[in-house]
Structure formats: structure tokens, C-alpha cells
Amino acid sequence: MPAAPWANRHPPETAALTTQQQRIACLAATSLSNKQIAEKLFLSPRTVSTHLYQLFPKPGVTSRAALRDALERLHQQ
């Protein structure tokens, strides 16, 4: 899977995201469920949930919609 367009720019909000968290964030931002993300990345839904729990505070978001908006803002910069 190719890296997200903003992955190499390392804005402050995503600089601390791991590659796996970046992948999960991009998929979660497209409204996929944890189960769907898990199937795409060959992970368990629980692992996806854990990654989301750990990554939401990094860009300061609390929902998938806010995550989507944050990623869109970063992509536009």
C-alpha cells in the first residue's frame, strides 16, 4: 500500500504517527469499520481499535470525522 500523500512531510500533528497508524488513519477517514480495516491490513479488529485509540490524541481528534478533516487539512498544506 502506498504511503499517504502527507506521510513524508511530517507535519507536527502526524510526525509521531507510525507507518501502521498512518495507514489505519487513512482507512478510518474513509469511513471503513475496524473490521474492514483489519481485513485490508491483515490485522485483528482489536489491533485496529488499539491503533486508533493511540493515534486519535496525536492530531487532537476524538472521532473519525475529525480525523478525516485533520487529514484533509494536512493534505491541503
N, C-alpha and C positions, 0 to 999 in steps of 0.2 A: 504494500500500500504506500503510495507516495506521501511524503510529509505535507502537512498543512502549509498553505502559502505563507503564513506568518511565522512558521516554526523556526526559520533560520534568522529572523530579525530580532528575536529575544526582547520584546517589549517587557517592561517591569512586571506586568500582570501575568505573563506566561513564562518568564525566564526560569522559574522554578518548576515548571511542569516537566515531567519525564516524557519521553517519546510515547510511551504507552498511554499516559494521561492525555497527551495531545490528541492521539488517535481517538480515544474514548470521548473526549470533549467534542471533537468534530462530529462524531456519530450521534452523540446525545443531542447536539444542537440541531440535528436534522429530525428530531422527534422520534428516533428509534427507541424502543424499550430496552431495558437492561438485557432481557433475554435475546433480543435481536442483535444487539451489540455483541453479546457474548458469542453468539453463533458466528458472526462475521470474523471475530478475532480469535476464535477457538479458546475461549475462556469460560469460566462459570459465571452465571448471573451475579453470584455473590461477590466475585472478584471485581466485576464491573461496578457494582454498588460501592465497594470499598474504595476503588479509584475515584469515583465521583464524590464520595464523602470527603476524600482527602484533597481533591482539586478545587472544589467549589470555593473554599476560603481564599485561595491564591489570587484569583481575579476579583474577589469580593462579591461573589454572586451567591444566591440561595435557591435558584431554580434553573431548570433547563432553558426557559425562555430568556432569563437574564444572561445565561451562559451564551446562548445564540447571539444576543445583542452585543455582548462584550467581544465575541469573536468577530462579528461583523465590523465593529468599530476598529478593532486591531487590523483587520484586513484592509480597511479603507485608509489607514495611516500611511 
